[in-house]
Amino acid sequence: MHLLACTCDVFSACMHTVPGGREHAVDLYRRALKYGDCSGVPPEIDCRAPAIDAMVESEGAVKVVFRLDDGARVESVVIGLPRRTTLCVSSQAGCRMGCLFCTTGAHGFVRDLRTEEIVGQLFAVRHVLGRTVDNIVFMGMGEPLDNTATVVQAIRVISDQRGFDIALRRITVSTAGLPDGIRQLGAAGLPGLRLALSLNAANDHLRSRLMPVNRRYPLAVLKQALQSYPLRKKEVFFIEYVLLKGVNDTPGHAVELARFLSDIPARVNVIGCNPGPAGRFENPGEEGLRRFCALLAREGVFVRLRSSRGQDIQAACGQLGAAPR
């Protein structure tokens, strides 16, 4: 049994024979997860976090490389903003999706992470590195909804009020567009959890070229899954659009995106592509980014231009890629 894979209720149920009963178990759980003090946890319960193999820091971002028990390596990124700190966690070693603009997919897929390996990234950043973490985004290595059950359990642990106590509204799961995973996530009973979709093109021909997952799940199928997702009142989907110079940045692309989102409550986050596999794509630059955002706004789309942090340490969007081994 691993402590970092357990909610407080599960841990307490396993500790029912320990003197002090449930109240003592809850106290042990709180001390371990909230404060990093595992001294009272019985030795038969594992509470080790993944080992930190390397750490690289630049202005506004810290990349942490973890080495797992079998030697696989995954990366997390701590992103510091003026009012909050966000931890970008990985859900797989490698990735099966093969998106052309993403370094992680270029290394192929090794394996899914276990719950304790996902939660352990937060534990290590908070209690080994001593960093405050306000928000969690599942935007690191891997496709979270290719490992849905494990990611859901990790979210339950991370959001448990008697442990890490990070509210569901501060947790975002990003997907390349797996309809079955979207439906499973929607049925998991996690009200307030944020769902982000990496879209990047709103026509099937272009999206299938950039993101092979679209060949299996075209946009019409993806839209059906989104429309069945149980958003609460005033909640929206977060649409991620990586802008690639001369590829998906024309006025026509903006119109296609607006049409796709016309019956979906959504906010679009536009970000310029970062240097990736073999320098295949170019960033359109500040002027190009602002021009595309203006085109979307003209079509009635709620859009924000997002800055990218950690480019110089290969920690920005699409750059995570310590070859898993």
C-alpha angles and dihedrals in degrees: 000000000000120000093213090059094054135086115218092258092055092046092048092050090054091049098052093116094053116103110263093034123212096347091056091045092053090050092050091049093049093048092048101046102028098039105018094241108138095162094113097045112110112256093240089066113079115222101166119134121214113281117259106237099179142348129203124186134196134162108305098357141067121194115207120194115203125199112210126212093267093048097259114140128217132175136224128188127213108207116196119206128173095259104024146017120228127200116208107205133195123232100187139028099244122343139256097208099083097203107183095227096050126089095202093064091050089069094053128226127308107168148311117273119241121239093258091051091055096043089041090066089062093043092052095046092048102038106023099037094028095228123153112235120197102165136031124208122186092215101114127097116336138018109285094206090054084067098033104151092050093046091050091052091048089053091051090053095044093049097044105125092216092057131025089349098201106160119238090240087063094055122083127189115200122201136185087220117284106165096198091051091048090054092047091050091049091052094049095087099239104143114196096020111140121234121203126189122206098216108156095169133033099205122075097229095057096035091051089053094049098035117029091199087075091067089066098033110031123195096269091057091045091051091053090055092049092049090053093050112111103241116175123230112297092008119128141188117252111228115203116207117183106201115223117191112249092357112075104357107091128113088253091057090051091052091049091051092049091050093049091052096042093104098030123083101235149148119209122221112197118199130173116244117260126223105284144153111000092334089280096158136037130223109242091222130234095297093050092047093051092046092054092047089052090052091053093046089052088056091054097258119144101233138173130190109227124206120225123231131193099029092137092057097041090251101118128104110303095009104092107114121131094162104253112238 
